[in-house]
Amino acid sequence: MVKNSYLFVTFPVFNRHSIIERMKKISFRNDILPLKNELYRLAFRITLNAEEAEDIVQETMIKVWNRRTQWNEIESIEAFCLTICRHLSLDKRRKMENLNQFLEEEDYNAPDPHHSSNPEEQAMQQDKILLIQRLINRLPEKQRTAMQLREFEEKSYKEIAAIMDISEEQVKVNIFRARQTVRQKYIDTEKYGL
């Protein structure tokens, strides 16, 4: 009696995720370089120093470039870049604080002259903008960074959590506390001149 022999053919198993990864090609010019302004704003918000922020952006770009062999393994190149930038900014700020250097506030752009034709209103608007920026700059680092990413960079809570390496709940708490602090300090300043 002849036994039935079965021919087993093995086919390579393709993981959908690995196919997508191979298709995803990250380009420094198209995907990373356009993030430089966003990186600058984050670095500036943490260090409060324009020159330091520029240096941090360059250093971030170099670090990202040096990790180019890993780009296709990264889920979000933007979050990756922002995380590196944040860590470099925090390191720079700690070094500056350890050296007891005073942080200088930068001159901020005047409000849009088309907003009001009255010079007195323009001056009052400029004063309000400067006050709010000073209040934001005085926030603790985590609150300031979370507020910057949410309010100015329009990131989702999930993206902010990934960038800051904290939970989404902690992100929400930091943003809530930052808003409350800025609002209360603004009211106190307007009311009492503090």
C-alpha atoms as a printed R data frame, in Angstrom:
    type eleno elety resid chain resno      x       y      z
1   ATOM     1    CA   MET     A     1  0.000   0.000  0.000
2   ATOM     2    CA   VAL     A     2  1.281   3.408 -0.976
3   ATOM     3    CA   LYS     A     3  1.097   6.139  1.592
4   ATOM     4    CA   ASN     A     4 -0.130   9.505  0.522
5   ATOM     5    CA   SER     A     5  2.693  11.930  0.615
6   ATOM     6    CA   TYR     A     6  1.948  15.546  1.084
7   ATOM     7    CA   LEU     A     7  3.978  18.220 -0.424
8   ATOM     8    CA   PHE     A     8  4.338  21.155  1.902
9   ATOM     9    CA   VAL     A     9  5.195  24.384  0.287
10  ATOM    10    CA   THR     A    10  6.235  27.200  2.520
11  ATOM    11    CA   PHE     A    11  5.539  30.732  1.511
12  ATOM    12    CA   PRO     A    12  7.260  33.642  3.114
13  ATOM    13    CA   VAL     A    13  5.017  35.334  5.611
14  ATOM    14    CA   PHE     A    14  4.865  39.056  5.107
15  ATOM    15    CA   ASN     A    15  4.105  41.156  8.072
16  ATOM    16    CA   ARG     A    16  1.964  44.118  7.002
17  ATOM    17    CA   HIS     A    17  3.904  46.364  9.372
18  ATOM    18    CA   SER     A    18  7.269  45.394  7.853
19  ATOM    19    CA   ILE     A    19  5.986  46.121  4.340
20  ATOM    20    CA   ILE     A    20  4.800  49.559  5.409
21  ATOM    21    CA   GLU     A    21  8.138  50.194  7.094
22  ATOM    22    CA   ARG     A    22 10.004  49.356  3.914
23  ATOM    23    CA   MET     A    23  7.755  51.670  1.945
24  ATOM    24    CA   LYS     A    24  8.282  54.544  4.368
25  ATOM    25    CA   LYS     A    25 11.372  56.401  3.253
26  ATOM    26    CA   ILE     A    26 12.305  59.371  5.364
27  ATOM    27    CA   SER     A    27 14.124  62.181  3.685
28  ATOM    28    CA   PHE     A    28 16.220  64.680  5.610
29  ATOM    29    CA   ARG     A    29 15.316  67.449  3.178
30  ATOM    30    CA   ASN     A    30 11.580  66.722  2.999
31  ATOM    31    CA   ASP     A    31 10.758  65.321  6.440
32  ATOM    32    CA   ILE     A    32 13.290  66.664  8.945
33  ATOM    33    CA   LEU     A    33 14.577  70.007  7.677
34  ATOM    34    CA   PRO     A    34 11.061  71.541  7.591
35  ATOM    35    CA   LEU     A    35 10.859  70.942 11.363
36  ATOM    36    CA   LYS     A    36 13.600  73.482 12.106
37  ATOM    37    CA   ASN     A    37 11.228  76.335 12.985
38  ATOM    38    CA   GLU     A    38  9.188  74.117 15.269
39  ATOM    39    CA   LEU     A    39 12.374  72.872 16.930
40  ATOM    40    CA   TYR     A    40 13.597  76.445 17.348
41  ATOM    41    CA   ARG     A    41 10.377  77.540 19.038
42  ATOM    42    CA   LEU     A    42 10.569  74.623 21.463
43  ATOM    43    CA   ALA     A    43 14.246  75.219 22.257
44  ATOM    44    CA   PHE     A    44 13.644  78.934 22.705
45  ATOM    45    CA   ARG     A    45 10.682  78.332 25.011
46  ATOM    46    CA   ILE     A    46 12.877  76.164 27.247
47  ATOM    47    CA   THR     A    47 16.142  78.124 27.190
48  ATOM    48    CA   LEU     A    48 14.694  81.651 26.741
49  ATOM    49    CA   ASN     A    49 17.773  82.462 24.687
50  ATOM    50    CA   ALA     A    50 17.726  82.893 20.896
51  ATOM    51    CA   GLU     A    51 21.380  82.002 20.288
52  ATOM    52    CA   GLU     A    52 21.182  78.906 22.466
53  ATOM    53    CA   ALA     A    53 17.993  77.838 20.676
54  ATOM    54    CA   GLU     A    54 19.722  78.140 17.284
55  ATOM    55    CA   ASP     A    55 22.645  76.044 18.516
56  ATOM    56    CA   ILE     A    56 20.269  73.430 19.915
57  ATOM    57    CA   VAL     A    57 18.431  73.162 16.588
58  ATOM    58    CA   GLN     A    58 21.739  72.579 14.780
59  ATOM    59    CA   GLU     A    59 22.798  70.024 17.368
60  ATOM    60    CA   THR     A    60 19.417  68.304 17.062
61  ATOM    61    CA   MET     A    61 19.751  68.094 13.282
62  ATOM    62    CA   ILE     A    62 23.232  66.587 13.649
63  ATOM    63    CA   LYS     A    63 22.029  63.997 16.176
64  ATOM    64    CA   VAL     A    64 19.071  63.067 13.979
65  ATOM    65    CA   TRP     A    65 21.342  62.782 10.926
66  ATOM    66    CA   ASN     A    66 23.763  60.557 12.828
67  ATOM    67    CA   ARG     A    67 20.860  58.191 13.607
68  ATOM    68    CA   ARG     A    68 19.696  58.046  9.958
69  ATOM    69    CA   THR     A    69 20.132  54.274  9.792
70  ATOM    70    CA   GLN     A    70 17.340  53.975 12.371
71  ATOM    71    CA   TRP     A    71 14.865  56.402 10.754
72  ATOM    72    CA   ASN     A    72 12.665  53.707  9.249
73  ATOM    73    CA   GLU     A    73 12.284  52.071 12.666
74  ATOM    74    CA   ILE     A    74 10.948  55.291 14.210
75  ATOM    75    CA   GLU     A    75  7.170  55.610 14.410
76  ATOM    76    CA   SER     A    76  7.118  59.425 14.245
77  ATOM    77    CA   ILE     A    77 10.213  61.247 13.017
78  ATOM    78    CA   GLU     A    78  8.704  64.545 14.179
79  ATOM    79    CA   ALA     A    79  8.241  63.302 17.745
80  ATOM    80    CA   PHE     A    80 11.747  61.836 17.619
81  ATOM    81    CA   CYS     A    81 13.235  65.210 16.579
82  ATOM    82    CA   LEU     A    82 11.227  67.144 19.166
83  ATOM    83    CA   THR     A    83 12.263  64.721 21.902
84  ATOM    84    CA   ILE     A    84 15.951  65.142 21.066
85  ATOM    85    CA   CYS     A    85 15.519  68.918 20.917
86  ATOM    86    CA   ARG     A    86 13.748  68.977 24.284
87  ATOM    87    CA   HIS     A    87 16.461  66.908 25.972
88  ATOM    88    CA   LEU     A    88 19.238  69.065 24.525
89  ATOM    89    CA   SER     A    89 17.387  72.218 25.608
90  ATOM    90    CA   LEU     A    90 16.924  70.933 29.138
91  ATOM    91    CA   ASP     A    91 20.591  69.960 29.348
92  ATOM    92    CA   LYS     A    92 21.634  73.401 28.124
93  ATOM    93    CA   ARG     A    93 19.338  75.139 30.589
94  ATOM    94    CA   ARG     A    94 20.656  73.062 33.499
95  ATOM    95    CA   LYS     A    95 24.220  73.941 32.543
96  ATOM    96    CA   MET     A    96 23.341  77.619 32.357
97  ATOM    97    CA   GLU     A    97 21.630  77.492 35.751
98  ATOM    98    CA   ASN     A    98 24.592  75.660 37.272
99  ATOM    99    CA   LEU     A    99 26.861  78.450 36.075
100 ATOM   100    CA   ASN     A   100 24.459  80.984 37.650
101 ATOM   101    CA   GLN     A   101 24.057  82.814 34.382
102 ATOM   102    CA   PHE     A   102 21.015  85.005 34.173
103 ATOM   103    CA   LEU     A   103 18.660  84.372 31.318
104 ATOM   104    CA   GLU     A   104 17.875  87.418 29.229
105 ATOM   105    CA   GLU     A   105 14.488  87.982 27.702
106 ATOM   106    CA   GLU     A   106 14.511  88.601 23.986
107 ATOM   107    CA   ASP     A   107 12.777  91.506 22.286
108 ATOM   108    CA   TYR     A   108  9.497  90.319 20.861
109 ATOM   109    CA   ASN     A   109  7.940  91.439 17.629
110 ATOM   110    CA   ALA     A   110  5.462  94.253 17.792
111 ATOM   111    CA   PRO     A   111  1.824  93.397 17.112
112 ATOM   112    CA   ASP     A   112  0.488  93.664 13.599
113 ATOM   113    CA   PRO     A   113  0.244  97.375 12.761
114 ATOM   114    CA   HIS     A   114 -2.910  96.653 10.758
115 ATOM   115    CA   HIS     A   115 -4.642  95.429 13.897
116 ATOM   116    CA   SER     A   116 -5.164  98.950 15.207
117 ATOM   117    CA   SER     A   117 -4.396 102.348 13.792
118 ATOM   118    CA   ASN     A   118 -4.335 103.927 17.242
119 ATOM   119    CA   PRO     A   119 -0.739 104.050 18.586
120 ATOM   120    CA   GLU     A   120 -1.982 103.966 22.174
121 ATOM   121    CA   GLU     A   121 -3.968 100.767 21.522
122 ATOM   122    CA   GLN     A   122 -0.945  99.258 19.759
123 ATOM   123    CA   ALA     A   123  1.248 100.053 22.758
124 ATOM   124    CA   MET     A   124 -1.291  98.548 25.159
125 ATOM   125    CA   GLN     A   125 -1.594  95.422 22.993
126 ATOM   126    CA   GLN     A   126  2.204  95.113 22.851
127 ATOM   127    CA   ASP     A   127  2.396  95.411 26.649
128 ATOM   128    CA   LYS     A   128 -0.208  92.654 27.071
129 ATOM   129    CA   ILE     A   129  1.651  90.351 24.681
130 ATOM   130    CA   LEU     A   130  4.946  90.951 26.487
131 ATOM   131    CA   LEU     A   131  3.310  90.358 29.869
132 ATOM   132    CA   ILE     A   132  1.795  87.045 28.753
133 ATOM   133    CA   GLN     A   133  5.110  85.940 27.256
134 ATOM   134    CA   ARG     A   134  6.936  86.812 30.498
135 ATOM   135    CA   LEU     A   135  4.343  84.892 32.517
136 ATOM   136    CA   ILE     A   136  4.698  81.839 30.268
137 ATOM   137    CA   ASN     A   137  8.493  82.046 30.479
138 ATOM   138    CA   ARG     A   138  8.289  81.955 34.295
139 ATOM   139    CA   LEU     A   139  6.339  78.702 34.362
140 ATOM   140    CA   PRO     A   140  8.072  75.506 35.480
141 ATOM   141    CA   GLU     A   141  9.764  73.761 32.561
142 ATOM   142    CA   LYS     A   142  7.235  70.933 32.137
143 ATOM   143    CA   GLN     A   143  4.275  73.306 32.163
144 ATOM   144    CA   ARG     A   144  5.994  75.716 29.781
145 ATOM   145    CA   THR     A   145  6.961  72.949 27.350
146 ATOM   146    CA   ALA     A   146  3.522  71.297 27.440
147 ATOM   147    CA   MET     A   147  1.831  74.662 26.879
148 ATOM   148    CA   GLN     A   148  4.213  75.521 24.026
149 ATOM   149    CA   LEU     A   149  3.580  72.219 22.265
150 ATOM   150    CA   ARG     A   150 -0.202  72.361 22.756
151 ATOM   151    CA   GLU     A   151 -1.025  76.038 22.276
152 ATOM   152    CA   PHE     A   152  1.609  77.162 19.787
153 ATOM   153    CA   GLU     A   153  2.632  73.967 17.990
154 ATOM   154    CA   GLU     A   154 -0.907  72.509 18.117
155 ATOM   155    CA   LYS     A   155  0.242  69.014 19.058
156 ATOM   156    CA   SER     A   156 -2.154  66.379 20.366
157 ATOM   157    CA   TYR     A   157 -1.953  65.194 23.962
158 ATOM   158    CA   LYS     A   158 -0.618  61.870 22.691
159 ATOM   159    CA   GLU     A   159  2.162  63.555 20.712
160 ATOM   160    CA   ILE     A   160  3.105  65.756 23.661
161 ATOM   161    CA   ALA     A   161  3.196  62.726 25.963
162 ATOM   162    CA   ALA     A   162  5.574  60.959 23.566
163 ATOM   163    CA   ILE     A   163  7.813  64.020 23.215
164 ATOM   164    CA   MET     A   164  7.972  64.737 26.940
165 ATOM   165    CA   ASP     A   165  8.046  61.053 27.957
166 ATOM   166    CA   ILE     A   166  5.117  61.447 30.369
167 ATOM   167    CA   SER     A   167  1.546  60.158 30.382
168 ATOM   168    CA   GLU     A   168 -1.272  61.933 28.561
169 ATOM   169    CA   GLU     A   169 -2.891  62.599 31.935
170 ATOM   170    CA   GLN     A   170  0.272  64.350 33.132
171 ATOM   171    CA   VAL     A   171  0.264  66.414 29.945
172 ATOM   172    CA   LYS     A   172 -3.307  67.546 30.619
173 ATOM   173    CA   VAL     A   173 -2.484  68.392 34.236
174 ATOM   174    CA   ASN     A   174  0.584  70.420 33.210
175 ATOM   175    CA   ILE     A   175 -1.357  72.351 30.584
176 ATOM   176    CA   PHE     A   176 -4.247  73.000 32.978
177 ATOM   177    CA   ARG     A   177 -1.905  74.262 35.699
178 ATOM   178    CA   ALA     A   178  0.013  76.422 33.218
179 ATOM   179    CA   ARG     A   179 -3.171  78.052 31.952
180 ATOM   180    CA   GLN     A   180 -4.453  78.629 35.484
181 ATOM   181    CA   THR     A   181 -1.151  80.167 36.601
182 ATOM   182    CA   VAL     A   182 -0.860  82.468 33.585
183 ATOM   183    CA   ARG     A   183 -4.496  83.521 33.894
184 ATOM   184    CA   GLN     A   184 -4.228  84.274 37.631
185 ATOM   185    CA   LYS     A   185 -0.894  86.110 37.338
186 ATOM   186    CA   TYR     A   186 -2.283  88.152 34.436
187 ATOM   187    CA   ILE     A   187 -5.350  89.128 36.465
188 ATOM   188    CA   ASP     A   188 -3.183  90.012 39.480
189 ATOM   189    CA   THR     A   189 -0.876  92.125 37.346
190 ATOM   190    CA   GLU     A   190 -3.719  93.933 35.623
191 ATOM   191    CA   LYS     A   191 -5.583  94.459 38.893
192 ATOM   192    CA   TYR     A   192 -2.769  95.227 41.330
193 ATOM   193    CA   GLY     A   193  0.235  95.934 39.104
194 ATOM   194    CA   LEU     A   194  2.189  92.992 40.581
